[in-house]
Amino acid sequence: MPPLTSMARTLAGKTILITGASSGIGRSTAFEFARTSPSNLKLILTARRVERLQEICKAIREEVGEGVEVCVKGLDVSRPEQVSGLVDSLPRDFQDIDVLVNNAGFMSGVERPPDIPQQVIDDVWATNVTGVINMTQAVLPIFKKRPDGGRGDVIMLGSIAGREPYVGGTLYCASKTAIRSFTDALRKELIATRIRVISVDPGQVLTEFNDIRYRFDREKADAVYAGCNPLSPDDVAEVIVFAAGRRENVVLADTLMFPSHQASATHIHRRL
């Protein structure tokens, strides 16, 4: 067996909880954690689509073996009662969570005010904002009870949309900006602890996000990336795991990542 890398040693024995793990960045993050620390790791994979999580669990076991234990849990982060009961519903040996990856989020439609349907407003806010806050509140008590001020990682999957609002993104940009402010304030509130608050903000990423946003109109979804080579979910997952794998005193607090054709939310070079 080859010697462990420094990241594998740092992550060894930890329990990682990932929301929205059934596809895209969440799915890639699960595999990246498993590949980085394949001999002693616990993964809690949550999402609404449990059957997909079960497939991921099987694939991880086939790839890295039994050294990574995986717990699959159905969870809709927009439902506060599901979030509040999550930790107690986990098997006992999965309850001592070390890393929370707040990945779940979405956008539906491209309507602008005053035409955004109320149900879309409610659903996006409940998932992207309230869900993230509630998940953080559910896990922080575990982190804070650890000795010497507490220990653990809260990793927020943000977006360039939270830094630079753009035309056509009123609701989504607002939701990501809210979480950016929550993240920055939380980091300051936890400064006396060893709890790390980490944000990873990608630009264009090729996931199911656009399919959902354009309500599965393939032509419109594909047009967003025409002439572009967006980031892959694996690209973002590598940064998430790298941040979690740093020595405890190192905080990669704020990471912004683009594909090479992008310089901001609105400055994109298309090679048509």
C-alpha positions, 0 to 999 in steps of 0.5 A: 500500500502506498504511503498516505499523502498529507491530505489523506492523513489530515482527513483520516478518521473524519466524517463528512456530510454533503448536501445535494450529493446526488449530482453535479458538484456534490456527487463529485465532492463525494468521490474526491473525498473518497479518493483522497482518503480511501482508507479511513473516512466516513461520508454522509450523502444527502439529497432528495433523490435517494436512489442516485445516492445509493448508486454513488455509494455502490460506485464509491465502494467498488472504486476505493473498497471498504475503507470509506464508509458511506451513509445515504440519507434522504434530505430536502434542505428546504424542509426545516423539520427534516434538517432539524431531525437529521443528526439524530436520525443518523447511525450513531457512528456517523453523528460526530460530523467533522465537515459540513459541505453546504452544496445543495442549491438551485434556480428555476426559471429566468423570469425577472421582477415583477414576473417571478412566480411566488412559488419559485421565490419561496422554493429558491429561498428555502433551499439556497438561503434558509436551508443553508442556514438551518444545516449550519445551525444543525451541525455547529453544536457538534463542532462547538462541543469539542474541546479547546473552543471547538473544531470542524469545517463549514464549507459553503458552495457559493457562486460568482453570482453572490459577488457580482449580480447580473441581468437575469439573475435577480433572485438567484444572485440575491440568494447567493449574496445572502449566503455570502454575508452569512458566511462572512459574519459567521467566520467573524463570530467563530474567530475564538474557536478552531471552526473553519468557515470556508467559501468556494465560489465558482463561475461557469460550471457544467452541471444539471443546474442550467437544465433545471434553470431553463426547465429542461429546454435543452436548446436554451440551456446549451446556448448558455455555454455556446463557445465556452469550456466551463468548469467541470464538477470535478474541478470544483470538488478538488478545491473543496477537498483541498480546502478541507485537507489543509492543516487545522491552522490554515483557512482557505476562507474565500476561493473564486474560480473561473474557466479560462474564458471567464473574467467575471460574471458578465465578462465572458469570451466565446470562441464561436 
